[in-house]
Amino acid sequence: MPDGPSIVIPAHNEERTLGRLLDGLLADLQDGPLEGEFDLVVVCNGCTDDTARVAAAYGPRVRVVETPVPSKHEALRLGDAHAHGFPRIYVDADVELRAADARALTAALSGPGAVLAAAPERELPMTGCSWPVRAYYRVWQRLPAVREGLFGRGVIAVSGEGHARLAALPPLMADDLAASLAFAPAERAVVPAARVVVRPPRTWPDLIRRRIRAATSTAQLEAHQDRAAPTGAPAPPSARTGLADLRSLLRADPTLLPDLLVFLAAALVARRGARKAVRSGDFATWLRDESSRRD
């Protein structure tokens, strides 16, 4: 069995996207995973499409695990049970990452100055996106928490020690945000030599679905943090956007004003849309954006 880094890919009904991820990862592998460079595991969870068939078509270079349970958290746990090595890289099935990027991430987790967790720089291709979506992301990408955090990238790599910290987290919708906040700034890094392509939603309704999901999952995470914090403890870390952040962006670039108005509109609509789910404690309904999964 390979003892090199493991890549775990949870995939729920991703027959349209999984191939482009696996093509990128396997295109420039120095050796196949069974020869030792990467141990590649795809966990098909609750799939009702051909995700498993797409993964299996890559042959022995990709190990396919299936479960009828449609849960990303359970898929990650199952992937851990089948993965062999560290560092371990968790990759969402709808992003694009190459083997060279995976190597850069693993390098950041070993040697002098190593961190416990790392993620790649994100690339958001805006071709085909409506103008409000482009306006929203022009602001979002400039936010300090977005630039520095590990969330919103669809990829996180951890050392053995970092993995132990992630394994202690409860199942949360905001799994990538929780993972990012589990590490102090000095313990994590965004690696400039690694890049991931994250396809944004193309339409305003799809963007709002994503933002409602984000608002709902952030509320769940904050409720968990409040319950877990000892009495009198300092406020837990947060990645929420404050008005001070937006004012700072506007001072630096006044031409962002129209985009900021779109950003605020999306935030307000998403917050209202999340209220019902938050009040009822519905943290299981996954509002999925299908527009970014189109060819």
C-alpha positions in Angstrom: 0.0 0.0 0.0 1.2 3.5 -0.7 2.5 5.5 2.3 2.6 8.8 0.5 0.0 11.6 0.8 -3.6 10.6 0.5 -6.3 12.6 -1.4 -9.8 12.1 -0.3 -12.7 13.3 -2.5 -16.2 13.1 -1.2 -18.6 13.1 -4.1 -22.4 13.3 -4.1 -24.0 13.2 -7.6 -21.0 14.7 -9.2 -20.9 12.8 -12.5 -20.6 16.1 -14.4 -17.7 17.5 -12.5 -15.7 14.6 -11.1 -14.0 13.8 -14.4 -12.4 17.3 -14.8 -11.0 17.0 -11.3 -9.6 13.5 -11.8 -8.2 14.4 -15.2 -6.2 17.3 -13.6 -4.9 15.2 -10.7 -3.9 12.3 -12.9 -2.5 14.2 -15.9 1.0 14.8 -14.5 1.4 12.3 -11.8 5.0 11.1 -11.7 3.7 7.6 -10.8 0.2 6.2 -10.4 -1.1 6.2 -6.8 -0.5 2.5 -6.5 3.2 3.2 -7.1 3.3 5.6 -4.2 3.0 9.3 -5.1 -0.6 9.7 -4.1 -3.2 7.5 -2.6 -6.4 8.7 -4.3 -9.8 7.8 -2.7 -13.2 8.9 -4.1 -16.1 8.4 -1.6 -19.4 8.3 -3.5 -22.0 9.2 -0.9 -25.7 8.7 -1.5 -25.3 9.0 -5.3 -28.2 8.5 -7.6 -26.2 9.2 -10.7 -23.1 7.7 -12.4 -20.5 9.3 -10.1 -19.1 5.9 -9.1 -18.9 4.7 -12.7 -17.0 7.9 -13.7 -14.5 7.3 -10.9 -14.1 3.6 -11.6 -13.4 4.3 -15.2 -9.9 5.6 -14.1 -8.9 2.1 -13.1 -6.6 1.2 -10.3 -5.2 4.7 -10.0 -8.4 5.7 -8.2 -10.0 3.7 -5.3 -13.7 4.0 -5.2 -15.7 3.7 -1.9 -19.5 3.8 -1.9 -22.0 4.5 0.9 -25.8 5.0 0.6 -25.6 7.8 3.2 -25.7 11.3 1.5 -23.5 13.0 4.0 -20.3 14.9 3.3 -19.2 14.5 7.0 -19.7 10.7 6.8 -18.0 10.6 3.5 -14.9 12.3 4.9 -14.9 9.8 7.8 -15.2 6.9 5.5 -12.5 8.3 3.3 -10.2 8.6 6.3 -10.9 5.0 7.2 -9.7 3.9 3.7 -6.9 6.4 3.2 -3.3 5.3 3.9 -1.0 8.3 4.2 -0.2 11.8 5.4 -0.3 14.6 4.6 -4.0 14.2 3.7 -5.7 16.4 1.2 -9.5 16.8 1.2 -10.8 17.9 -2.2 -14.4 18.8 -3.2 -15.5 16.9 -6.3 -16.6 20.1 -8.1 -13.3 22.0 -8.1 -10.2 21.5 -10.3 -6.8 20.7 -8.9 -3.6 19.3 -10.5 -1.0 17.0 -9.0 1.5 19.8 -9.0 -0.8 21.8 -6.8 -1.2 18.9 -4.5 2.6 18.5 -4.3 2.9 22.2 -3.3 0.4 21.7 -0.5 2.1 18.7 0.9 5.5 20.5 0.8 4.0 23.3 3.0 3.2 20.7 5.6 6.7 19.4 6.1 10.2 20.7 6.7 11.3 24.1 8.1 8.4 26.5 8.7 5.8 23.7 8.2 2.2 24.5 9.1 -0.6 22.1 10.2 -3.0 23.0 7.5 -2.7 24.5 4.0 -4.9 25.5 1.1 -4.3 26.7 -2.5 -4.9 30.1 -3.9 -8.3 30.2 -5.6 -9.1 31.0 -9.2 -12.7 32.0 -9.9 -13.4 32.0 -13.6 -16.2 34.5 -14.3 -17.0 33.5 -17.9 -20.7 33.1 -18.3 -21.6 34.7 -14.9 -24.2 37.4 -14.8 -23.1 40.9 -13.9 -24.5 40.8 -10.3 -22.5 37.6 -9.6 -19.3 39.3 -11.0 -20.0 42.3 -8.9 -20.5 40.2 -5.7 -17.2 38.3 -6.2 -15.2 41.5 -6.9 -15.9 42.4 -3.3 -15.9 39.0 -1.8 -12.4 38.1 -3.1 -10.9 41.3 -1.6 -12.2 40.6 2.0 -9.3 39.9 4.4 -10.9 36.8 5.9 -11.5 35.4 2.4 -7.9 36.1 1.3 -6.4 34.6 4.4 -8.8 31.8 5.4 -8.7 28.3 4.1 -12.4 28.2 3.4 -14.2 28.7 0.1 -11.5 26.9 -1.8 -12.8 23.3 -1.8 -9.4 22.0 -0.8 -7.7 21.7 2.6 -4.5 19.7 3.3 -3.4 18.7 6.8 -0.5 17.0 8.5 -1.1 14.2 10.9 -1.3 16.6 13.8 -3.6 18.9 11.8 -5.8 15.9 11.0 -6.2 15.1 14.7 -7.6 18.5 15.2 -10.1 18.2 12.3 -11.2 14.8 13.5 -12.3 16.4 16.8 -14.7 18.7 15.0 -18.5 17.9 15.1 -20.5 17.5 11.8 -21.2 21.0 10.6 -22.5 22.4 7.3 -19.7 25.0 7.3 -17.1 22.2 7.4 -14.4 24.2 5.5 -15.0 27.4 7.6 -14.8 25.3 10.8 -11.6 23.7 9.6 -10.1 27.0 8.8 -10.9 28.5 12.2 -9.6 25.4 14.0 -6.1 26.6 13.2 -4.5 29.8 14.4 -3.1 32.1 11.6 0.5 30.9 12.4 -0.7 27.3 12.0 -2.2 27.6 8.6 -1.1 28.9 5.2 -2.5 29.7 1.8 0.2 28.4 -0.6 0.9 30.7 -3.6 2.5 27.8 -5.6 -0.8 25.9 -5.5 -4.0 26.9 -7.3 -7.5 25.5 -7.4 -10.2 26.4 -9.8 -13.5 27.1 -8.0 -16.4 27.6 -10.4 -18.8 30.3 -9.1 -22.6 30.3 -9.6 -23.6 31.8 -12.9 -26.9 33.4 -11.9 -28.2 35.6 -9.1 -30.7 32.9 -7.8 -27.9 30.4 -7.7 -25.6 32.9 -5.9 -28.4 33.5 -3.3 -28.8 29.8 -2.8 -25.1 29.5 -2.0 -25.3 32.6 0.3 -28.3 31.3 2.2 -26.5 28.0 2.8 -23.4 30.0 4.0 -25.5 32.1 6.3 -27.3 29.1 7.7 -24.1 27.1 8.2 -22.3 30.1 9.8 -25.1 30.4 12.3 -24.8 26.7 13.2 -21.0 27.1 13.6 -21.4 30.1 15.9 -24.0 28.3 18.0 -21.6 25.4 18.4 -18.8 27.8 19.4 -21.0 29.5 22.0 -21.9 26.2 23.5 -18.4 24.9 23.6 -16.7 28.1 25.0 -16.0 28.1 28.7 -17.8 30.8 30.7 -15.9 34.1 30.5 -13.7 32.9 27.6 -12.8 35.4 24.8 -15.0 35.5 21.8 -14.2 32.6 19.4 -12.6 33.4 16.0 -15.0 34.5 13.3 -14.8 35.0 9.5 -17.9 37.3 9.4 -17.7 40.4 7.2 -18.1 43.6 9.2 -19.0 47.0 7.9 -15.5 48.1 8.9 -14.1 45.7 6.3 -16.4 47.1 3.6 -15.6 50.7 4.5 -11.9 49.9 4.2 -12.3 48.4 0.8 -14.3 51.4 -0.4 -11.6 53.8 0.9 -8.9 51.9 -0.9 -11.0 51.8 -4.1 -14.0 54.1 -4.4 -15.0 52.6 -7.8 -16.1 49.5 -5.8 -19.3 51.3 -4.6 -21.7 49.7 -7.1 -20.2 46.3 -6.4 -20.5 46.9 -2.6 -24.2 47.7 -3.0 -24.7 44.4 -4.8 -22.7 42.6 -2.1 -24.8 44.1 0.6 -28.0 43.2 -1.2 -26.9 39.6 -1.5 -26.0 39.5 2.2 -29.3 40.9 3.3 -31.4 38.6 1.0 -29.3 35.6 2.2 -29.7 36.5 5.8 -33.5 36.7 5.5 -33.6 33.4 3.6 -31.6 31.7 6.3 -33.8 32.8 9.2 -36.4 30.0 8.8 -33.7 27.3 8.7 -31.9 28.8 11.7 -35.1 29.1 13.7 -36.1 25.5 13.0 -32.6 24.1 13.4 -32.6 22.8 9.9 -28.9 22.4 9.2 -29.2 19.4 6.9 -31.0 20.9 3.8 -28.2 21.6 1.3 -29.1 24.3 -1.2 -27.0 23.2 -4.1 -26.0 25.5 -7.0 -26.3 23.6 -10.2 -25.3 26.4 -12.6 -21.6 26.0 -11.7 -21.8 22.3 -12.6 -22.7 22.9 -16.2 -20.1 22.5 -18.9 
